[in-house]
Amino acid sequence: MFGLSAASTLAKLTPSWNPGAASAILMTSASGYLRLVRLDLGSATEYIEGSAGTVKIMGATAVHLGDGGTGRWRCEAAAFRPIANNSYSLGIASHRPSTVFGVKGNFTDDVTIGTGKGIVHADGVTANDLLVANGTRYVPKTASLTGKTDNFATYGSITYGLQVTDGAGSPIYLANTAFQTSPGVGFTGIKVPTRPHTHNLSGGVADARLSFA
């Protein structure tokens, strides 16, 4: 096949599916392949290039990815983002990215955490720590009770006595007919046991507080 060479002179041209830089004409291989090192599109900054195992898709301003003639995602200098706001998901329920690494997160809707899962904090996950607001964010802190904690005393099993009297203050005997049948013989008091409990002495409520290390 004859045609114009790169120097605009008549020359023999050899068709090839992998022409390299010197050939001036292309054809597909028997499998329909066409190999290029680089394909410039609208300008020198808009091209597709393959080199050293890497394929580059470049746009002068941005690259759009989509289907059916509609762009879905946009890669630009500032971000990789959906073209339409709040329209596309990154992954679906049955096909999820394994791990998403990022520096910051900014969410304007609910965050769903799987059953039995939680937040693993980089500062460590110490048992019984609480997430505490420090003015700008929630951070894990160890809680402890400070202040006059000695104002709280725990008592064991205590028995309170109850004296039964008449209007004049004289004891009234309660006949126990199951064991005593003689008049005037019986119980003059009732004792009620209580469970162990905590009693707040003066100053406890005002002075005791939770603090976080």
Secondary structure in CASP SS format (residue, H / E / C, confidence):
PFRMAT SS
TARGET T0000
AUTHOR 0000-0000-0000
METHOD secondary structure of the structure
MODEL  1
M C 1.00
F E 1.00
G E 1.00
L E 1.00
S C 1.00
A C 1.00
A C 1.00
S C 1.00
T C 1.00
L E 1.00
A E 1.00
K E 1.00
L C 1.00
T C 1.00
P C 1.00
S E 1.00
W C 1.00
N C 1.00
P C 1.00
G C 1.00
A C 1.00
A C 1.00
S C 1.00
A C 1.00
I C 1.00
L E 1.00
M C 1.00
T C 1.00
S C 1.00
A C 1.00
S C 1.00
G C 1.00
Y C 1.00
L C 1.00
R C 1.00
L C 1.00
V C 1.00
R E 1.00
L E 1.00
D E 1.00
L E 1.00
G E 1.00
S E 1.00
A C 1.00
T C 1.00
E E 1.00
Y E 1.00
I E 1.00
E E 1.00
G E 1.00
S E 1.00
A C 1.00
G C 1.00
T E 1.00
V E 1.00
K E 1.00
I E 1.00
M E 1.00
G C 1.00
A C 1.00
T C 1.00
A E 1.00
V E 1.00
H E 1.00
L E 1.00
G E 1.00
D E 1.00
G C 1.00
G C 1.00
T E 1.00
G E 1.00
R E 1.00
W E 1.00
R E 1.00
C E 1.00
E E 1.00
A C 1.00
A C 1.00
A C 1.00
F E 1.00
R E 1.00
P E 1.00
I C 1.00
A C 1.00
N C 1.00
N C 1.00
S C 1.00
Y C 1.00
S C 1.00
L C 1.00
G C 1.00
I E 1.00
A C 1.00
S C 1.00
H E 1.00
R C 1.00
P C 1.00
S C 1.00
T C 1.00
V C 1.00
F C 1.00
G C 1.00
V C 1.00
K C 1.00
G C 1.00
N C 1.00
F C 1.00
T C 1.00
D C 1.00
D C 1.00
V C 1.00
T C 1.00
I C 1.00
G C 1.00
T C 1.00
G C 1.00
K C 1.00
G C 1.00
I C 1.00
V C 1.00
H C 1.00
A C 1.00
D C 1.00
G C 1.00
V C 1.00
T C 1.00
A C 1.00
N C 1.00
D C 1.00
L E 1.00
L E 1.00
V E 1.00
A E 1.00
N C 1.00
G C 1.00
T C 1.00
R C 1.00
Y E 1.00
V E 1.00
P E 1.00
K E 1.00
T C 1.00
A E 1.00
S E 1.00
L E 1.00
T E 1.00
G C 1.00
K C 1.00
T H 1.00
D H 1.00
N H 1.00
F E 1.00
A E 1.00
T E 1.00
Y E 1.00
G C 1.00
S C 1.00
I E 1.00
T E 1.00
Y E 1.00
G E 1.00
L E 1.00
Q E 1.00
V C 1.00
T E 1.00
D C 1.00
G C 1.00
A C 1.00
G C 1.00
S C 1.00
P E 1.00
I C 1.00
Y C 1.00
L E 1.00
A C 1.00
N C 1.00
T C 1.00
A C 1.00
F C 1.00
Q C 1.00
T C 1.00
S C 1.00
P C 1.00
G C 1.00
V C 1.00
G C 1.00
F E 1.00
T C 1.00
G E 1.00
I E 1.00
K E 1.00
V E 1.00
P E 1.00
T E 1.00
R C 1.00
P C 1.00
H E 1.00
T E 1.00
H E 1.00
N E 1.00
L C 1.00
S C 1.00
G C 1.00
G H 1.00
V H 1.00
A H 1.00
D H 1.00
A C 1.00
R E 1.00
L E 1.00
S E 1.00
F E 1.00
A C 1.00
END
